[in-house]
Amino acid sequence: MSNEIERIQSRLQQLEEEIAETLRRLPAHSAKPPVMIDLLELEDERDVLVKRLEELL
């Protein structure tokens, strides 16, 4: 089980970095749909992993 927790924590850290990078790509005005889709997908994956991690702890 701790191996899964470590894997989830590692992926969460990676997702946070990817989300931050995606946010930097967003223009101040009129966000581009592909960038918004990327951001939403990353945030959705993060939310699923956070929930799974809470279940394990």
ROKEPA-756426 format. One line per 3 residues: their letters; for each residue x, y, z of N, C-alpha, C, O, CB. Coordinates in steps of 0.05 Angstrom, whole numbers, plus 5000, padded with zeros to 4 digits. Glycine has a CB too. Layout:
BEGIN
a) X:Y:Z:X:Y:Z:X:Y:Z:X:Y:Z:X:Y:Z; ...
END
This chain:
BEGIN
msn) 5016:4976:5000:5000:5000:5000:5017:5025:5000:5011:5045:4986:4981:5000:5024; 5039:5025:5015:5056:5049:5016:5068:5055:4989:5074:5078:4983:5078:5046:5037; 5073:5034:4973:5083:5038:4946:5063:5054:4929:5070:5072:4914:5089:5011:4932
eie) 5037:5048:4932:5016:5063:4918:5015:5091:4928:5011:5110:4912:4989:5049:4921; 5017:5095:4954:5017:5122:4965:5040:5139:4954:5036:5162:4946:5018:5122:4996; 5064:5127:4953:5087:5141:4942:5083:5148:4912:5090:5169:4903:5112:5124:4945
riq) 5072:5129:4898:5066:5133:4869:5047:5156:4865:5050:5173:4848:5056:5108:4856; 5026:5156:4881:5006:5178:4879:5018:5205:4887:5013:5225:4873:4981:5172:4898; 5033:5205:4908:5046:5230:4917:5065:5241:4895:5066:5265:4890:5061:5227:4943
srl) 5080:5223:4883:5098:5231:4862:5083:5242:4838:5090:5263:4827:5115:5207:4853; 5061:5229:4831:5045:5239:4808:5032:5265:4815:5030:5283:4797:5024:5217:4800; 5023:5268:4839:5011:5294:4847:5031:5317:4845:5024:5339:4836:5000:5292:4876
qql) 5056:5312:4853:5076:5332:4851:5081:5339:4821:5083:5363:4814:5102:5323:4864; 5082:5319:4805:5086:5323:4776:5062:5338:4764:5065:5356:4748:5089:5296:4761; 5038:5331:4773:5014:5345:4763:5014:5375:4771:5007:5392:4755:4988:5332:4773
eee) 5022:5380:4796:5023:5408:4805:5042:5425:4787:5037:5448:4781:5032:5410:4834; 5065:5412:4780:5084:5426:4762:5072:5430:4735:5075:5451:4723:5110:5410:4760; 5058:5410:4724:5045:5413:4698:5023:5433:4699:5020:5449:4679:5034:5385:4689
iae) 5008:5434:4720:4986:5454:4723:4999:5482:4723:4989:5500:4710:4969:5449:4748; 5020:5486:4739:5033:5512:4740:5043:5520:4713:5040:5544:4705:5056:5512:4760; 5055:5502:4698:5065:5508:4671:5042:5515:4652:5044:5534:4636:5081:5484:4660
tlr) 5020:5501:4654:4997:5506:4638:4985:5534:4644:4977:5549:4626:4975:5485:4641; 4984:5541:4670:4974:5567:4677:4992:5589:4666:4982:5610:4659:4973:5569:4708; 5018:5584:4665:5036:5604:4653:5031:5608:4623:5036:5629:4613:5066:5596:4658
rlp) 5021:5587:4610:5015:5589:4582:4989:5603:4575:4984:5611:4553:5014:5561:4570; 4973:5607:4596:4947:5621:4592:4951:5651:4588:4965:5663:4604:4928:5616:4615; 4941:5661:4566:4943:5691:4563:4925:5705:4583:4906:5693:4594:4935:5699:4534
ahs) 4932:5730:4589:4916:5745:4608:4887:5748:4599:4869:5749:4616:4929:5773:4612; 4883:5749:4573:4856:5753:4562:4851:5731:4542:4869:5722:4528:4853:5781:4550; 4826:5723:4540:4817:5704:4520:4834:5679:4519:4851:5675:4501:4816:5716:4492
akp) 4830:5662:4538:4845:5637:4540:4839:5619:4516:4817:5618:4507:4838:5622:4566; 4859:5606:4507:4857:5588:4484:4844:5562:4493:4852:5550:4513:4884:5583:4471; 4824:5552:4478:4810:5528:4486:4828:5503:4490:4824:5489:4510:4790:5521:4465
pvm) 4848:5498:4473:4865:5475:4478:4880:5476:4505:4884:5456:4519:4885:5471:4456; 4888:5500:4512:4903:5504:4537:4884:5500:4561:4891:5487:4581:4916:5532:4539; 4859:5510:4558:4839:5506:4579:4832:5476:4582:4829:5467:4605:4814:5522:4573
idl) 4830:5462:4560:4825:5434:4561:4847:5419:4575:4842:5402:4592:4821:5422:4533; 4872:5426:4569:4895:5414:4583:4893:5419:4613:4897:5400:4629:4922:5425:4571; 4888:5444:4620:4886:5451:4648:4864:5435:4663:4869:5425:4684:4882:5481:4651
lel) 4841:5434:4650:4819:5419:4663:4825:5390:4666:4818:5378:4686:4793:5423:4647; 4838:5378:4646:4845:5350:4648:4865:5345:4670:4863:5325:4685:4856:5340:4621; 4885:5362:4672:4905:5359:4694:4892:5362:4721:4898:5347:4740:4927:5380:4690
ede) 4874:5382:4724:4861:5386:4749:4843:5363:4757:4841:5355:4780:4845:5413:4749; 4829:5352:4737:4812:5329:4742:4828:5305:4751:4820:5292:4770:4796:5321:4716; 4851:5300:4738:4868:5278:4747:4878:5282:4775:4879:5264:4791:4891:5274:4727
rdv) 4886:5307:4781:4895:5314:4808:4873:5309:4829:4878:5297:4850:4904:5343:4809; 4849:5317:4822:4827:5313:4841:4822:5283:4847:4816:5276:4870:4801:5326:4830; 4823:5267:4826:4819:5238:4829:4841:5227:4847:4836:5210:4865:4819:5224:4802
lvk) 4866:5235:4842:4888:5224:4858:4887:5234:4887:4894:5218:4905:4914:5233:4846; 4879:5258:4892:4876:5268:4919:4855:5252:4934:4859:5244:4957:4869:5299:4919; 4833:5247:4921:4812:5231:4934:4822:5202:4940:4817:5192:4961:4787:5229:4915
rle) 4836:5190:4921:4847:5163:4925:4867:5163:4949:4867:5145:4965:4861:5153:4899; 4884:5184:4950:4904:5186:4971:4890:5188:4998:4898:5176:5018:4923:5210:4966; 4869:5204:4999:4854:5207:5024:4842:5180:5033:4841:5174:5057:4831:5228:5021
ell) 4833:5164:5014:4821:5138:5020:4843:5120:5032:4837:5103:5050:4809:5126:4995; 4867:5122:5022:4889:5105:5031:4900:5112:5059:4911:5096:5073:4911:5105:5011; 4898:5138:5065:4909:5147:5091:4890:5145:5114:4898:5153:5136:4919:5176:5088
END
